[in-house]
Amino acid sequence: MLASEQRLAGIAAVFIASILWGTTGTAATFAPDLSSLAVGAVAMGIGGLLQGLIAVAAIVRQRRLIARQWRYLLTGALAVAIYPLAFYASMRLAGVTVGTVISIGSAPLLSALIEYRLDGLRLTKQWASGALIGLIGMALLCLAKSGGHGEADHAIVGMLLGLLAGFTYALYSWSARRLMQQKIAPRAAMGATFGAGGILLMPVLLFTGAPLLTAWNNAAVGIYMALVPMFIGYLCYGYGLARIPASLATTITLLEPVVAALLAVLLVGERLSLSGWTGVALIVGCLMVITLPAKRLPFGKRATLTNRASAK
């Protein structure tokens, strides 16, 4: 395959992954009897186990290297287990649009802060500008959701859970990258991290997943979430990431919250005020600012990452 064809195939694969990921919130609304814990456990639990299974050969080959880096593996596995529980709870409480945008929009910002704190990387002017735009967008979203008292309380809790989802997403991305930096193959690193996270989610699925067996729509949503966005979506993203630059792949995934918002409006009937949509636009703009290649000098003496691969 020619280089140009490989690039186009990579771009198409990441587009497909982003669209699939954007359907998760709307899909979850078709199973109202399932708690957000059950949805998260079946989606990432089963999906994570499948990721581990297809990487089992690579994991076995590098088992000694992986065992020596057990701290990073454990950190990543815990983050993988917490992420879907917080993500789907956020969408249940704050709405599909707000929950998705906060979770996805906060992840790159929190990722940079993790790298700043744990890796000593400096934050750039570009990152600071993007962070400011993102914070303004999140503030507008908060104002847009502050309607009735009870609804506002739920929305605020949902947004806080969205920030937790963004943090754990950034944390498992960081830990998986640390494994790769220790000469562990990407497939083995991601397979071990997601597989271990899937195992941790099995008790949650056991205690909350009974409604999956009580109605066909619950079972269909569970199967869809595990196989399509979580399994096929990640396979497409990995395929694309091997063929295009990480910065381009990360920028393309900005499509995910856009798809989530459109589906929430068209299929779920969600409504946002003008200030809410302005907030969504600012958060997407924030992601574009911090993921595009830096062109200015950084704060401090050392150059840093403002755009990094999201290890989805």
C-alpha positions in Angstrom: 0.0 0.0 0.0 1.3 3.5 -0.9 2.2 6.0 1.8 -0.7 8.2 0.7 -3.1 5.3 0.8 -1.9 4.3 4.2 -2.5 7.8 5.4 -6.0 7.9 4.0 -6.8 4.5 5.6 -5.4 5.7 8.9 -7.5 8.9 8.8 -10.7 6.9 7.9 -10.0 4.4 10.7 -9.8 7.2 13.3 -12.9 8.9 11.9 -14.8 5.6 12.3 -13.5 5.1 15.9 -14.5 8.7 16.8 -18.0 8.2 15.4 -18.4 4.9 17.3 -17.2 6.4 20.6 -19.7 9.3 20.1 -22.6 6.9 20.0 -22.1 5.5 23.5 -24.1 8.0 25.5 -27.1 7.9 23.2 -27.0 4.1 23.1 -27.0 4.0 27.0 -30.3 5.9 27.0 -32.1 3.0 25.2 -31.6 0.9 28.4 -33.0 3.1 31.1 -33.3 0.1 33.5 -29.5 -0.3 33.5 -27.7 1.7 36.1 -24.7 3.8 34.9 -22.5 1.4 36.9 -23.8 -1.6 34.9 -23.4 0.2 31.6 -19.8 1.2 32.4 -19.0 -2.3 33.7 -20.3 -4.2 30.7 -18.9 -1.7 28.2 -15.3 -1.5 29.5 -15.3 -4.7 31.4 -16.2 -7.0 28.5 -14.5 -4.7 26.0 -11.3 -4.6 28.1 -11.2 -8.4 28.4 -11.5 -8.7 24.6 -8.7 -6.2 24.2 -6.6 -8.4 26.5 -7.5 -11.6 24.7 -6.4 -10.4 21.3 -3.1 -9.2 22.8 -2.5 -12.4 24.9 0.4 -13.6 22.7 2.2 -10.3 23.0 1.5 -10.1 26.8 2.9 -13.7 27.3 6.1 -12.8 25.3 6.7 -9.8 27.5 5.3 -11.0 30.8 8.6 -10.5 32.7 8.9 -6.9 31.5 5.3 -6.2 32.4 5.7 -7.8 35.8 8.6 -5.5 36.6 6.5 -2.5 35.8 3.5 -3.6 37.9 3.1 -0.2 39.5 2.3 1.4 36.1 0.1 -1.6 35.2 -1.9 -1.4 38.4 -2.3 2.4 38.1 -3.6 2.0 34.5 -5.9 -0.9 35.4 -7.5 1.1 38.3 -7.9 4.1 36.0 -9.5 1.9 33.3 -11.9 0.5 35.9 -12.9 3.9 37.3 -13.2 5.7 34.0 -16.4 4.1 32.6 -18.2 4.2 35.9 -17.6 8.0 36.2 -18.2 8.6 32.5 -21.6 7.0 32.2 -22.7 8.3 35.6 -21.8 11.8 34.4 -23.9 11.4 31.3 -26.8 10.0 33.3 -26.8 13.0 35.7 -25.7 15.9 33.5 -26.9 14.7 30.1 -25.2 13.1 27.2 -23.9 16.3 25.7 -22.5 17.9 28.8 -21.2 14.6 30.3 -19.3 13.7 27.1 -17.9 17.2 26.5 -16.7 17.6 30.0 -15.2 14.1 30.2 -13.4 14.3 26.8 -12.7 18.0 27.0 -11.0 17.9 30.4 -8.8 14.9 29.6 -6.1 16.6 27.6 -5.9 19.5 30.1 -5.6 17.0 33.0 -3.1 14.9 31.0 -0.8 17.9 30.7 -1.1 18.5 34.4 -0.2 14.9 35.2 2.8 15.1 32.9 3.8 18.4 34.6 3.6 16.9 38.1 5.0 13.4 37.4 7.3 13.9 34.5 8.5 17.5 35.1 7.3 18.7 31.7 6.8 22.4 31.3 3.5 23.9 30.3 3.5 26.0 27.1 1.8 29.3 26.3 -0.2 27.4 23.8 -1.4 25.0 26.5 -2.3 27.9 28.8 -4.3 29.6 26.1 -6.2 26.4 25.3 -6.8 25.7 29.0 -8.3 29.2 29.5 -10.6 28.7 26.5 -11.6 25.3 27.9 -12.3 26.6 31.4 -14.5 29.4 30.0 -16.4 26.8 28.0 -16.9 24.6 31.0 -18.2 27.6 33.0 -20.7 28.4 30.3 -21.9 24.8 30.3 -22.3 25.0 34.1 -24.4 28.2 33.8 -26.5 26.6 31.0 -27.4 23.6 33.2 -28.2 25.6 36.3 -31.9 25.6 35.9 -34.1 24.1 38.7 -32.5 23.4 42.0 -32.7 19.6 41.9 -31.8 19.4 38.3 -28.9 21.8 38.9 -27.6 19.7 41.8 -27.6 16.6 39.6 -25.9 18.4 36.8 -23.1 19.7 39.0 -22.5 16.2 40.4 -22.5 15.0 36.8 -19.9 17.5 35.8 -17.7 16.6 38.7 -17.9 13.0 37.7 -17.1 14.1 34.1 -13.9 15.7 35.5 -13.1 12.4 37.3 -13.6 10.5 34.1 -11.3 13.0 32.3 -8.7 12.5 35.0 -8.8 8.7 34.9 -8.7 8.7 31.1 -5.6 10.9 31.2 -4.1 8.7 33.9 -4.5 5.4 32.1 -3.1 7.1 29.0 -0.1 8.2 31.0 0.5 4.8 32.6 0.2 2.9 29.3 2.7 5.3 27.7 5.1 4.7 30.6 4.8 0.9 30.0 5.7 1.5 26.3 8.6 3.7 27.3 10.0 0.6 29.2 10.2 -1.2 25.8 6.9 -3.0 26.2 5.1 -3.3 22.8 2.1 -1.1 22.4 -0.3 -4.1 21.9 1.0 -5.8 25.1 0.9 -2.5 27.1 -2.6 -1.7 26.1 -3.9 -5.3 26.2 -2.5 -5.8 29.7 -3.9 -2.5 31.0 -7.3 -2.9 29.5 -7.5 -6.6 30.3 -6.6 -6.0 34.0 -9.1 -3.1 34.1 -11.7 -5.4 32.7 -11.0 -8.0 35.4 -11.4 -5.3 38.1 -14.8 -4.4 36.6 -16.2 -8.0 36.8 -17.4 -7.7 40.4 -19.2 -4.5 39.5 -20.9 -6.2 36.6 -21.8 -9.2 38.8 -23.6 -7.0 41.3 -25.2 -4.5 38.9 -25.7 -6.5 35.7 -28.8 -8.5 36.5 -31.1 -6.2 34.4 -29.0 -7.2 31.3 -30.8 -10.5 31.4 -34.3 -9.2 32.1 -35.1 -7.4 28.8 -33.8 -7.7 25.2 -33.1 -4.0 24.9 -30.8 -4.1 27.9 -28.9 -7.1 26.6 -28.7 -5.5 23.1 -27.3 -2.2 24.5 -24.8 -4.2 26.6 -23.6 -6.2 23.7 -23.4 -3.2 21.4 -21.4 -1.1 24.0 -18.9 -3.9 24.6 -18.4 -5.0 21.0 -18.8 -1.9 18.9 -17.5 1.3 20.6 -15.2 -0.4 23.1 -13.8 -3.3 21.0 -14.1 -2.4 17.3 -13.6 1.3 18.1 -10.3 0.7 19.8 -9.1 -1.6 17.0 -9.9 1.1 14.5 -8.0 3.7 16.5 -5.0 1.5 16.9 -5.0 0.8 13.2 -5.1 4.5 12.4 -2.5 5.4 15.0 0.0 3.1 13.3 -0.5 5.0 10.0 -0.9 8.7 10.9 0.8 11.0 13.4 -0.5 10.9 16.9 -1.3 14.7 16.8 -3.5 14.2 13.7 -5.2 11.2 15.3 -5.9 13.2 18.5 -7.3 16.1 16.5 -9.6 13.8 14.5 -11.1 12.4 17.8 -12.5 15.9 18.5 -15.3 14.5 16.3 -16.5 12.3 19.3 -18.1 15.0 21.4 -19.6 16.6 18.3 -21.2 13.3 17.3 -22.4 12.7 20.9 -24.0 16.2 21.0 -25.8 15.8 17.7 -27.2 12.4 18.5 -28.3 13.6 21.9 -30.3 16.4 20.3 -31.7 14.3 17.4 -32.4 11.1 19.2 -32.6 11.8 22.9 -34.3 15.2 22.7 -31.7 17.0 24.8 -31.7 20.8 24.6 -29.0 23.3 25.4 -29.3 27.1 25.5 -27.1 29.3 23.3 -24.6 29.7 26.2 -24.5 25.9 26.5 -23.7 25.5 22.8 -21.1 28.3 23.1 -19.5 26.4 25.9 -19.4 23.2 23.8 -17.8 25.1 20.9 -15.2 26.7 23.2 -14.3 23.3 24.6 -13.8 21.8 21.1 -11.8 24.9 20.3 -9.7 24.3 23.4 -8.9 20.8 22.2 -7.9 22.1 18.8 -5.6 24.7 20.3 -3.8 22.2 22.6 -3.5 19.4 20.1 -2.2 21.3 17.1 1.6 21.5 16.8 3.1 24.2 19.0 4.6 27.2 17.2 5.6 29.4 20.1 8.3 29.2 22.8 7.3 27.4 26.0 7.2 28.8 29.5 10.5 27.9 31.1 13.6 26.5 29.6 12.5 23.0 28.5 10.2 22.3 25.6 7.2 20.1 26.3 4.3 18.2 25.0 1.2 20.2 24.2 -0.1 17.6 21.9 0.1 14.0 22.8 -1.5 10.8 21.6 -4.7 9.9 23.5 -4.2 6.2 24.3 -7.9 5.4 23.8 
